Amino acid sequence: MGGSVITAEAGGGPQGFPGKLTRHVFVCTIIAACGGLMFGYDIGISGGVTSMDDFLKKFFPTVYIKKHQAKADNYCKYSNQYLQLFNSSIYISAIVSSFFASIVNKKCGRKPTIQIASVLYLIGAVLNAFAQNLAMLIAGRMFIGAGVGFGNQAVPLFISEIAPTRYRGGLNICFQLFVTFGILIANIINYGTSKLHPYGWRLSLGGAAGPSLILFVGSMIIVETPTSLIERGKMEKGLSTLKKIRGVDDVEKEFAEISNAVEFAKQIKHPFRNLMSRYNRPQLICGSLTQFFQQVTGVTAVMFYAPVLFLTMGFGDDASLLAAVVANTVKPLGTVVAMFIVDRFGRRVLLAQAAIQMLISQCAIGGILAEHLKSTNVVPRHYCLIVIVLICIFLAGFAWSWGPLGWLIPSESFPVETRSSALFITVSMNMFCTLLIAQSFLTMLCHMRAGIFFFFAFWLGVMALFTVFLLPETKGVPIDEMIDRVWKKHWFWKRYYNDYDGGGSKGQEKL
């Protein structure tokens, strides 16, 4: 965990901060990104166990009966509010826990917040593995949700604050990369445990303890971010940590900029109220919308319910789980692509291109199902294979765009005085939208049938227009210079700063 150099100078870009991408930063990023591994594992594992007969017989017997009825409507076999609650319940507690995580983040630091996330998630994994009834199962999901809320609040912020500016995008995407790894690992585990009767589902759900233990142990050796240390008055520790993670001693300029931003932040007595001021509105709107748009791509429905969707088309139990493994293998590969190109081509190009790619995929899937999947038939095999390919194309586009950048953009857009409260708002937006989609998808599928894919396609068109006209480029700009160099120069958002003087956040209202 020394500060040895991985690459040549990775200076902060135009502002000239000296520094290198050190091994210390790299290792800390990988450890923190295990918070994404927890999140992804839960997404992948829950969708798989809901297709297992042993799990359905114990907790959702009515769904099990409908699943095996020959005359049951393909689109409505799995429409059950309690089954949807199993998938969506974690987001109820994630929204609540995000508020407390924002307070812990600010008062205690990013590192303790990450540690709390791992402990809460571990408790949930144990409860789920030994669940004897639906109440115990949902209670475990709620603890997992609390862990997700704490982790999603702290990890992207932690990585953004320790990363050199030039590599901030690529390093932050490690969080989403680990989400995709978690989903893939969960799909593979589900495929194996589905053959272990009658307790295979317990092994799947209990496996969530693995990622949480990795994060908890790893969090013991990561550093606290310089911004958090300075924010809590630990100036000398903040300076030494900054030198350590940059791999150079000449960090006075960056240290002074962080200190100035923190000093001004202390004058803001009510950060949540200040966040709602006109000055902070552009970042809040864009940060919240990126999280909203991330979910209305339809990706949550695909990730949670991929095995169910494949069963609906006529795949067998094993084949549906295997198809989910194949589809979700694409996401880590797409996320790796994003890591290498996001700081070269920027955020907007990836977002706009992928929105169009996913729109075409959703329309094609909807068209095939509308034509070939009726109430009680089986989709011809070659069309099933085409749908799998289209889902792979959809997931690849999401993986190098709205997946990782939906977390990156909010984490790098806000000034330090509103950063924790802003991330609570944006993370809550993500959790709330995920809750709505997870809780309603099977019902929507039952009523809208193939039309649900055109519903998501509509939003993808809106997302492309939003990216082109309203989302500014944040590539290569230091976090604490974002207001002056990005938002004040955007053709639309600059009007929100006409009544304020220059000097970054110095012109804000001191609320």
Order of alpha helices (4+ residues) and beta strands (2+ residues): beta-beta-alpha-alpha-alpha-alpha-alpha-alpha-alpha-alpha-alpha-alpha-alpha-alpha-alpha-alpha-alpha-alpha-alpha-alpha-alpha-alpha-alpha-alpha-alpha
